[in-house]
Amino acid sequence: MDFPRESWELMKTLAEADPAAPTACSRWTVHDLVAHLAAGAKENADLMEDALAGRPTRATRPFAEREPAFVALPDDELRHELIHQSSRKLAALQELSAKGTDATYQFTGRPFTAALADTHARSEAAIHRWDIAGDDETSMELLAAPELTAHAVEILNTLPMLCEAPYSRARAAQVDELRIVLRARDVPDVVMDIAADGARFDITDSADGDAVVETDAAHRLLALWGRHPKGHAVTVTADPKLWSSVAEVLWKATP
């Protein structure tokens, strides 16, 4: 197991990015985003090392607890911390992977295998690279990988505390019932099904719904994570009365 391509592309983008520059995450500069990544890598490394050593598991620390110390660092020190913590995480992942496909550690309240953690890292790197670089050719290629869409559906369905999780989005938008089909060419549909007692994403062929949102595979992944690129065309087929609800549900979850 090695650093995935998405991580290398993110590192190259960060190397050329102004720490004070804004990102597509409205509350974060590039420096803040690097702090988020470094803190996340450290948290994963710590939890994996505990599991590998047979130490008791603990709850995953929330962003507000683990990130401020990294945000406070000067940017050059922060960049070194990102490399150091990412290397720790990779070493722990390699050790976890060597224990077999059933070996896990607890992260965000659910078990993660090495394979799942690797895909999660790929997804996070591709999305946060887009947060800085936008719609360049590399972003469009990385974000279109079908396994990242499948991963988003699994993670967002199983981690309801995330603001991008379907039920969290439905509650924030005050929508009790709505079925949205997110469609991209030549790949299965993703359906967001909201009911009074819950909400979830599913991947299926040729779905129907109250609204059909058509875009390309890369921008569909971004929509799953609550991001809406300005100036990018998205076609929504629905009763006009539903347009505001669709927009509230899909694009108000950006951190």
For each residue, the residues with C-beta under 8 A, 3 or more apart:
1: 90 93 94 97 114 118
2: 90
3: 7 8 86 90
4: 7 8 118 121 122 125
5: 8 9 122 142
6: 9 10 121 122 123 125 126 129 142
7: 3 4 10 11 86 121 122 125
8: 3 4 5 11 12
9: 5 6 12 13 125 126 129 138 142
10: 6 7 13 14 125 126 128 129
11: 7 8 14 15
12: 8 9 15 16
13: 9 10 16 17 129 132 133
14: 10 11 17 30 34 79 82 132
15: 11 12
16: 12 13
17: 13 14 21 30 132
18: 21 30
19: 29 30 31 34 75
20: 29 30 31
21: 17 18 29 30 132
22: 28 29
23: 28 29 30 32 33 128 131 132
24: 130 131 132 134 227 229 254
25: 28 32 33 131 254 255
26: 254 255
27: 32 255
28: 22 23 25 32 33 36 131 255
29: 19 20 21 22 23 32 33
30: 14 17 18 19 20 21 23 33 34 132
31: 19 20 34 35 71 75 78
32: 23 25 27 28 29 35 36 71
33: 23 25 28 29 30 36 37 128 131 132
34: 14 19 30 31 37 38 70 75 78 79 82
35: 31 32 38 39 67 70 71 73 78
36: 28 32 33 39 40 63 67 70 128
37: 33 34 40 41 82 86 124 128
38: 34 35 41 42 70 78 81 82 85 86
39: 35 36 42 43 63 66 67 69 70 85
40: 36 37 43 44 66 124
41: 37 38 44 45 82 85 86 88 89
42: 38 39 45 46 66 81 85 88 89
43: 39 40 46 47 60 61 66 107
44: 40 41 47 48 89 92 107 117
45: 41 42 48 49 85 88 89 91 92
46: 42 43 49 50
47: 43 44 50 51 57 58 60 105 106 107
48: 44 45 51 52 89 92 93 95 96 105 117
49: 45 46 52 53 88 92
50: 46 47 53 55 56 57 58 105
51: 47 48 54 55 57 96 104 105 106
52: 48 49 92 95 96 99 105
53: 49 50
54: 51
55: 50 51
56: 50
57: 47 50 51 105 106
58: 47 50
59: 109
60: 43 47 106 107 108 109
61: 43 65 66
62: 65 66
63: 36 39 66 67
64: 67 68
65: 61 62 68
66: 39 40 42 43 61 62 63 69 70
67: 35 36 39 63 64 70 71
68: 64 65 71 72
69: 39 66 72 73
70: 34 35 36 38 39 66 67 73 78 81
71: 31 32 35 67 68
72: 68 69
73: 35 69 70 77 78 81
74: 77 78
75: 19 31 34 78 79
76: 79 80
77: 73 74 80 81
78: 31 34 35 38 70 73 74 75 81 82
79: 14 34 75 76 82 83
80: 76 77 83 84
81: 38 42 70 73 77 78 84 85
82: 14 34 37 38 41 78 79 85 86
83: 79 80 86 87
84: 80 81 87 88
85: 38 39 41 42 45 81 82 88 89
86: 3 7 37 38 41 82 83 89 90
87: 83 84 90 91
88: 41 42 45 49 84 85 91 92
89: 41 42 44 45 48 85 86 92 93 121
90: 1 2 3 86 87 93 94
91: 45 87 88 94 95
92: 44 45 48 49 52 88 89 95 96
93: 1 48 89 90 96 97 114 117 118
94: 1 90 91 97 98 114
95: 48 52 91 92 98 99
96: 48 51 52 92 93 99 103 104 105 113 114 117
97: 1 93 94 103 114 115
98: 94 95
99: 52 95 96 103
100: 103
101: 113 115
102: 113
103: 96 97 99 100 113 114
104: 51 96 111 112 113
105: 47 48 50 51 52 57 96 111 112 117
106: 47 51 57 60 109 110 111 112
107: 43 44 47 60 110 111 112 117
108: 60 159 161
109: 59 60 106 159 161
110: 106 107 158 159
111: 104 105 106 107
112: 104 105 106 107 116 117 120
113: 96 101 102 103 104 116 117
114: 1 93 94 96 97 103 117 118
115: 97 101 118 119
116: 112 113 119 120 151
117: 44 48 93 96 105 107 112 113 114 120 121
118: 1 4 93 114 115 121 122
119: 115 116 122 123 147 148 151
120: 112 116 117 123 124 151 155
121: 4 6 7 89 117 118 124 125
122: 4 5 6 7 118 119 125 126 145 148
123: 6 119 120 126 127 148 151 152 155
124: 37 40 120 121 127 128
125: 4 6 7 9 10 121 122 128 129
126: 6 9 10 122 123 129 130 139 142 143 145 148
127: 123 124 130 131 143 221 222 225 227
128: 10 23 33 36 37 124 125 131 132
129: 6 9 10 13 125 126 132 133 138 139 142
130: 24 126 127 133 134 135 139 143 222 227
131: 23 24 25 28 33 127 128 227
132: 13 14 17 21 23 24 30 33 128 129
133: 13 129 130 136 138 139
134: 24 130 139 229
135: 130 139 140 229 232
136: 133 139 140
137: 140 141
138: 9 129 133 141 142
139: 126 129 130 133 134 135 136 142 143 218
140: 135 136 137 143 144 216 218
141: 137 138 144 218
142: 5 6 9 126 129 138 139 145 148 218
143: 126 127 130 139 140 148 217 218 219 221 222
144: 140 141 216 217 218 221
145: 122 126 142 148 149
146: 149 150 187 217
147: 119 150 151
148: 119 122 123 126 142 143 145 151 152 221
149: 145 146 152 153 187 190 203 217 220 221 224
150: 146 147 153 154 203
151: 116 119 120 123 147 148 154 155
152: 123 148 149 155 156 201 221 224 225
153: 149 150 156 157 190 201 202 203 224
154: 150 151 157 158
155: 120 123 151 152 158 159 162
156: 152 153 159 162 164 165 166 201 224
157: 153 154 165 166 200 201
158: 110 154 155
159: 108 109 110 155 156 162 165
160: 165 167 168
161: 108 109 165 168
162: 155 156 159 165 168
163: 168 169 172 226 253 255
164: 156 168 169 224 225 226 253
165: 156 157 159 160 161 162 168 169
166: 156 157 169 170 192 193 194 199 200 201
167: 160 170 171 194 198 199 200
168: 160 161 162 163 164 165 171 172 253
169: 163 164 165 166 172 173 199 226 249 250 252 253
170: 166 167 173 175 176 178 194 199 249
171: 167 168 174
172: 163 168 169 248 252 253
173: 169 170 245 248 249 252
174: 171 248
175: 170 178 194 245 248 249
176: 170 194 195 196
177: 194 195 196
178: 170 175 192 194 210 211 242 245 246 249
179: 191 192 193 194 208 209 210 211
180: 191 192 194 209 210 211 212 213 246 249 250
181: 189 190 191 207 208 209 211 212 213
182: 189 190 191 192 213 215 220 223 224
183: 189 190 212 213 214 215 220
184: 187 214 215 216 217 220
185: 216 217
186:
187: 146 149 184 217
188: 203 204 205
189: 181 182 183 203 204 205 206 207
190: 149 153 181 182 183 201 202 203 220 224
191: 179 180 181 182 201 202 203 204 207 209
192: 166 178 179 180 182 199 200 201 249 250
193: 166 179 199 200 201 202 209
194: 166 167 170 175 176 177 178 179 180 199 249
195: 176 177 198 199
196: 176 177
197:
198: 167 195
199: 166 167 169 170 192 193 194 195
200: 157 166 167 192 193
201: 152 153 156 157 166 190 191 192 193 224
202: 153 190 191 193
203: 149 150 153 188 189 190 191
204: 188 189 191 207
205: 188 189
206: 189
207: 181 189 191 204
208: 179 181 212
209: 179 180 181 191 193 212
210: 178 179 180 238 239 242
211: 178 179 180 181 236 237 238 242 243 246
212: 180 181 183 208 209 236 237 238
213: 180 181 182 183 223 234 235 236 246 250
214: 183 184 234 235 236 237
215: 182 183 184 219 220 223 232 233 234 235
216: 140 144 184 185 219 220
217: 143 144 146 149 184 185 187 220 221
218: 139 140 141 142 143 144 221 222
219: 143 215 216 222 223 229 232 234
220: 149 182 183 184 190 215 216 217 223 224
221: 127 143 144 148 149 152 217 218 224 225
222: 127 130 143 218 219 225 227 228 229
223: 182 213 215 219 220 226 227 228 234 250 251
224: 149 152 153 156 164 182 190 201 220 221
225: 127 152 164 221 222 253
226: 163 164 169 223 250 251 252 253 254 255
227: 24 127 130 131 222 223 251 254
228: 222 223 232 234 250 251 254
229: 24 134 135 219 222 232
230:
231:
232: 135 215 219 228 229
233: 215
234: 213 214 215 219 223 228
235: 213 214 215
236: 211 212 213 214 243 246
237: 211 212 214
238: 210 211 212 242 243 246
239: 210 242
240: 243
241:
242: 178 210 211 238 239 245 246
243: 211 236 238 240 246 247
244: 247 248
245: 173 175 178 242 248 249
246: 178 180 211 213 236 238 242 243 249 250
247: 243 244 250 251 252
248: 172 173 174 175 244 245 251 252
249: 169 170 173 175 178 180 192 194 245 246 252
250: 169 180 192 213 223 226 228 246 247 253
251: 223 226 227 228 247 248 254
252: 169 172 173 226 247 248 249
253: 163 164 168 169 172 225 226 250
254: 24 25 26 226 227 228 251
255: 25 26 27 28 163 226
